[in-house]
Amino acid sequence: AQSVAQPEDQVNVAEGNPLTVKCTYSVSGNPYLFWYVQYPNRGLQFLLKYITGDNLVKGSYGFEAEFNKSQTSFHLKKPSALVSDSALYFCAVSPRTGGFKTIFGAGTRLFVKA
Amino acid sequence: DTAVSQTPKYLVTQMGNDKSIKCEQNLGHDTMYWYKQDSKKFLKIMFSYNNKELIINETVPNRFSPKSPDKAHLNLHINSLELGDSAVYFCASSPTSGRPTDTQYFGPGTRLTVL
C-alpha cells in the first residue's frame, strides 16, 4: 500500500535555530512531493513542491526541502525558525499515474519557542 | 476575493439530521475535492470532481453525496448524520484535469459537530 510517513508528531525548536520536519514515502514510480502548512483554524496552504531537477527546493516563508531519492525522503527545513512558523505541517505525495489522488502524511506539529 | 470558500464555517447538529456544506472556487480551476480531517488531524480524501464529473470516490458511506452543479461549485450533502461524522471538512481545488503536479488550494474548512 502506498503511504507517507511523518515520524514525529511534534517538533520543538527554539527561535533562531534551524528546523527539520521529516517525511518519507512509500509510493512507486517517482512521485511528485509537496509540503503544506496549516495554521490554527485555517485551511492548508501550499509551501513548496518537488517536480524534477535540483534536489533542494525553495518555497514560501524561507522554507526549503531536500529530496533524497535513495532514501525516499523529502524533509522540510528552515535555517532559522520564527515563532510564527508554529503550525501543523503536512507532507503530501502525488503518484505520477493512477489518477488524481494525493496522499497526505499525518502531519507534524511544529512548536517554535521564543 | 476569497479563492476557495466554504459555508458554513461551523455546523452543529443532532444525530440523524441531514446537512449540506457548500464550496465555491473563483480560481477557474477544473478539479475540486472534499477532504475529511479527523480529530487527530489526519487528512483523507473523500471525493474529487473534474469539470463536474466524479473521478475519485473513496471508501465513504453512501450517506455522503457530493454534487457539482458547475465546475466552480462542489457541495457535500450528508444524510442521517452520525457521531463519527464529526470532523473538519475541507474543500480544495486544483488547476487542471488530472495533473499530479498541480498544487491544491484549500478552503478554510467546515467544522461539523454531531451531538
Interface residues (C-beta under 8 A of the other chain):
Chain A: P31 Y32 F34 Y36 Q38 N41 R42 G43 L44 Q45 F46 K49 I51 L88 F90 S94 P95 R96 G99 F100 K101 T102 F104 A106 G107
Chain B: V4 T31 K40 K41 F42 L43 K44 I45 S48 N50 I55 I56 F90 A92 S94 G98 P100 T101 T103 Q104 Y105 F106 G107 P108 G109
